[in-house]
């Protein structure tokens, strides 16, 4: 009996685990220092960046998202988007409803040749301080469980785990289960009354 090719098997069944992180903005924040000089800009217009098109940037900014870009010597080396409203979490194909007073960070990217220099946690810290000054009380960010470097950067910026989402695709049927343990987080996914269960 022959087994199914790996590509077909993966398209028939897949499982992803999304790690949920949050940081309280009503207390002093950690500022992890990068190993190179950085200038962070909060941009309100699309620019050329790697790994994302100007059209997508324009769409996101038009929808009220923010774009934080890290520069060194005048060149972009990383970026991060944030949302304070409804946003799709592509990894689990679900909508996240960001509640008032909370912000969600997503699609962070550090240019490969600059990785390992502390850009990512510094960018997260900068964005968290930006929303802290506007009296937001929590910042959220998520990472796939297999992306250990992302999880390390998130934790280095002071974010703590508050739950997981398990996402299954079985022959095109999608199932998911959210386990959250922080009753202070009010943002939630669609089909979920509250992320704190």
Secondary structure, DSSP 8 states (H G I E B T S, - for coil): -----HHHHHHHEEEEEEEEEEEESSS-------SS--EEEEESS---BTTB-HHHHHHHHHTT-EEEEEEETTEEEEEEEEESSEEEEGGGTEEEE--TTEEEEEEEEE-GGGTTSSHHHHHHHHHHHHHHHTT--EEEEEEETT-HHHHHHHHHTT-EEEEEEEEEEETTEEEEEEEE--TT---EETT-S-S--
